[in-house]
Amino acid sequence: MKRPAAARRDAATSAPEAGQQVSDDTLREFIGYHIKRAFNVVQADLNQALKPLGLRMVTYSALVLIVDNPGLRQSQLAEALDVERANLVVIIDELEGRDLITRDRVPTDRRAYALNPTLAGRRLYDRALEAVRGHERRILNGMTEETKLAVIGAMSLIRQSSGGGSKGG
Amino acid sequence: MKRPAAARRDAATSAPEAGQQVSDDTLREFIGYHIKRAFNVVQADLNQALKPLGLRMVTYSALVLIVDNPGLRQSQLAEALDVERANLVVIIDELEGRDLITRDRVPTDRRAYALNPTLAGRRLYDRALEAVRGHERRILNGMTEETKLAVIGAMSLIRQSSGGGSKGG
């Protein structure tokens, strides 16, 4: 007893059958919904690519920022990653526990910690970037360079719509 | 003692000063990074917009799908939302506890539950969509319709790069 998918069904008796398409037409009006769904794929594929290296999206991002900005303060990293300081501690502990980074007190500011990569951290950075380039090729899925640049421009526009920091995680 | 931002600093002694720009040049090569950062803003602004209604991104999406697809099975909703079944239970409990939806056994399949909106659920759906339209205008931030459509096309391409379901949360 198959029925065609409808945007809004009128009664419980017209429940979608198992296997029948669920309508998300209302949600699809919104660009935010499309971004969310694409992000789910990006995150899942990236985490899969990083798994053999023992990294996840957020620990990878943290490692890259620390290698590119040696001496980075924890507070600067929290801001750059859009995470709360409390969540940052878990990330830092994980990288430090694997001897990928060091955390040292800043001589001129006893309350601040400076983060630096170890040699092992720099090596994992190189391997991680290689894995992420493979991931990136997969998710781009044949997208033209022109479209890619249009997307990056659009994402920046959205980013700028908030005053900057979002702490979205 | 300000220094220009550099993509990679050579030693801990050249640590970025407090307030100095942290370089994310390496991460910015990747479209996934731009999508993640835009998604952080989308999620934060959407949750802010929905807060007065007692909804979050995921409970809002669930309510919309249930109103648009009355009689929806829990398993279908889990798939449509890209969430694990265990996480779905929390979402359903929240909506049912507020009398926005009902969860009834399916007579023809005793193991399945059908989800239906209540009148209160349908009313909140209308208010939520109004709030989300305001949110959408904010995040679009003057984006042209042409760019918006290009972004939606690109997000679908990324979505299709995985076999479909990602269970990314």
Interface residues (C-beta under 8 A of the other chain):
Chain A: A7 R8 R9 D10 A11 A12 T13 S14 A15 P16 A18 V22 S23 D24 D25 T26 L27 F30 I31 G32 Y33 H34 I35 K36 R37 A38 F39 N40 V41 V42 Q43 A44 D45 L46 M57 S61 V64 L65 V67 D68 N69 P70 G71 L72 R73 S75 Q76 L77 E79 A80 D82 D104 V106 D109 A112 A114 N116 L129 V132 H135 E136 R138 I139 L140 N141 G142 M143 T147 K148 A150 V151 I152 G153 A154 M155 S156 L157 I158 R159 Q160 S161 S162 S166 K167 G168 G169
Chain B: A7 R8 R9 D10 A11 A12 T13 S14 A15 P16 A18 V22 S23 D24 D25 T26 L27 F30 I31 G32 Y33 H34 I35 K36 R37 A38 F39 N40 V41 V42 Q43 A44 D45 L46 M57 S61 V64 L65 V67 D68 N69 P70 G71 L72 R73 S75 Q76 L77 E79 A80 D82 D104 V106 D109 A112 A114 N116 L129 V132 H135 E136 R138 I139 L140 N141 G142 M143 T147 K148 A150 V151 I152 G153 A154 M155 S156 L157 I158 R159 Q160 S161 S162 S166 K167 G168 G169
